[in-house]
Amino acid sequence: QVQLVESGGGLVQAGGSLRLSCAAPGRTFSRSDMGWFRQAPGKEREFVAVMYSSGATIYYADSVKGRFTISRDNAKNTVYLQMNSLKPEDTGIYYCAARITYGSLGPRNEREYDYWGQGTQVTVSS
């Protein structure tokens, strides 16, 4: 069982910033595309961002483009999500996920991912 461990969530005012971290086992991390998803209360989980294992390809959801930045530190087996200019609608549980096996759904679909973290709560107050 591969464990992904998120950290960095919390309560922040609108306009503020948070940085989420997700650590993965080394052998998993190095060959995985690493993604972030979130789930707001009463809503389905949605794609936020993904960085491919090579680091050369990154995708963002339109709702976070220009405000969030995904990055990875291969030496630390950690992926980050820097979140700036936070809005109340960014509130939710944020999950990181590792994608090793490729299906046909694409990196924005949660069913493409093999391993998940437990989630970290982000709350943005207005």
N, C-alpha and C positions, 0 to 999 in steps of 0.2 A: 504494500500500500504506500503510495507516494503522498507525502504531506507537503502541502503548500501553506505557509504561515504568513498571514497579512498582519500589518500593524500600521499605526499612524492615523487612524480615524479619530473623530472627536467632534466637539461642538465649536462652531465658528460663526461669526457674524457675516452677513452678506457683504461681498466685496473682499473678504479675507482669503487666506490661502491655507492649504494643507498639503502634506506630501505623504502618500501611502507607499508602503514597502511590502514586498512579497518575496520571501525566501523559499527556495526550492532545493532539493538534493542536487548535487553537482552533475551527476550523470543525466538526470532528467532535464535540468535547466539548459545545459549546453546544446541539446538537440531539439529544444522546444520553442515553438512560437509562444510568446507570453501575452496573454490578453487580460483586460480588465472589463468586467461587467458590473452592472448595478441593478438593484431592485428597490423601487420606491414602494411605500405602503400601498397595498391594494392594486399594485401593477405587476406586470410580468417583468422578468429580468431582461435587461437590454444591454446591448453592446456599447462599450465606451471607447476602447482603444486596443490595438494589438501591435506588437513589434515582432517581426519574424526573427528566427534564431540567428540569422546572419546580421541582424541589425539594420539591414539595408532597406527594408520595407516596413512602412508604418501606415496604419489607417486609424482614423478617428471618426466617431459619430459626429454628424453635423452640429449637434447641440453643444458639443464641447470643443470644437475646432477653434483654435486661437486662444483658448483659455487653459486647456490641459496639455501636458507634455508627458509622453511615456518614454522611459529610458531603461537601459539595463546595464548592470555591472557584472560582467562575466566572471571576474575574479572573486566576487562576493556571492555569485549565484543568486542575484537579487534583481528584481524588476521594480521600477518606481513609477508612480503616477503623481506628477506635480500638478496640483489643481489651484489655479489662480482665478480671481474675480468670481468667486463662488456665488451662486444664486440659491434661493430657497428650493428651487426645483431640482437642485443637485442632491438634495437629501435622499438618503437611502443606504442600503447595505451594499458595500462594494466588495466584489469577489475577484480574486485573480484566478487565472486558469492557464493550464499548459496544454498545448496542442502538439502532439507528436505524430499521430497518424492522420493522414489527409483523406477526407471524404470529398463529397461533391457539393457541400453546402456553403463552403467559403468561410473565411475567418471571422465574419460577423455573426455567425450562427453558433449559439452555445452548444449545440449538439456536436460540433466539430471538436470539442475539447475533451481531453482524456482525464485530466485531473483538476480538482478544484480546491481552493482554500475554504476556510470556515466563514469568511466574511468579516468585514470591519464596518462599524456604523459611522456614517458621516451625517451630521445634522447641521444645516445652515439656517440660522435664524434671520428673520427680516428686520 
